Amino acid sequence: MCLVCLPRHPAVAYLHLVRSMLPRARIIAVGIVLLAVASAYADGLNSSYFVRFDSDDHSWTYFWTVVTLIMLVNYALNFIVIGAPAVGKGSSSVKTISMGLVVLTILGQVADRIGAFAAIFLAMPLAALFNVFIRSSVPGLENPAFGYGIFTANLLCSGIAVGFLAWWFLRKRWSVPQSLSWKIALAAAFLTNPAWALLVPRVWFH
């Protein structure tokens, strides 16, 4: 890529760089997420990691290093899915959107917890519904229908919480057109949904 040929205006030049690097950035981000998913959700910290944390096994330096890496992964994924389209179509500056994504990434942890809490009330009805179609002799929590209910409830509730947060920043803070704001918010609700980490084999979390 010829840097000399880039437009002279800083914002336009930055946007050109982002667009040219986006395919490679997506691949890198997916790889990072897959490596970090044992300790992180895509858009929310995996709180079970902190429940398991034992200072006798890990130093506080290790602890804060993991937290920092998780937040960096979250920010990178948010920038690819939410920030890059907002830079191209919104009226806010690159600096404003970049700084706003820091706040969005932090608030994403709150949205994740709200979604997870709401999923508690939706999981059982969904499990009962899945049980109608999935016949299994395994009782209780080990029943596949219960697992599908937990996953679907988290996917829906966390998706709504994360998607609404993304939409608010896109529409209210960065003045992205309404139709595009909804499209990006839906993409964020799906691609950055913390529920996907539930599909990771349990052995990966140890």
Phi, psi and omega in degrees: 000130183271109182291334181294333183277358182292150176300152186283330181294129185304316182294319180292320178296319180296316180297320178299318178296315181299315182294321181289332182265354188300314179301315179293322181296323179298316180297316180296317182296318179299318178297317179296318180297318180297324179286327186263353188296339177296335181243356185216154165267159183299316178238020178200142180294140177280100186296338179295335177298319183286329175295322181281344188299131180230117184296342177285334181267327183227141177283164178291334174297316177298316181302307183289332175296316178297316180299316180297316179296321179299314181294324177295320176297316178301314182296316181298316180293319177297323180293318181294315185278321187250310188293313184300313177296326180293324178297320183284328188244344181275169180264355181277158181284164178301318180297317180298315181292319180298317178290323178296327178294332175297313179295317180299319180297319179291314179294337177299330177293323178292316179299322179298315180293322177297316179296319180295323179293316179296328181295335179302319184280339181266340187296316184294313176299322178293321178298319178296323178293315179295329182295336178292325185261339182247103181275126180211141179273356180283125183272165169065216187291342181275355179293131180304327180298325179293319178297317177296323179295316179298313182296312182296319179297316179293321180298316181289309186291314178293324178299316179297314182296312181292319180296319179294320178298315178298317180299319182298316178294316182297313186275314188272328184262323188247000174055041174284141179309145189301313182297318179291325178301317179295320180295315180293320180297319177295320177297319178295320180298328181270309188283328181255019183288124181295344182294338181299333180295341178292342180276349180290133178307138185302330182295336180292341185271009181238000000 
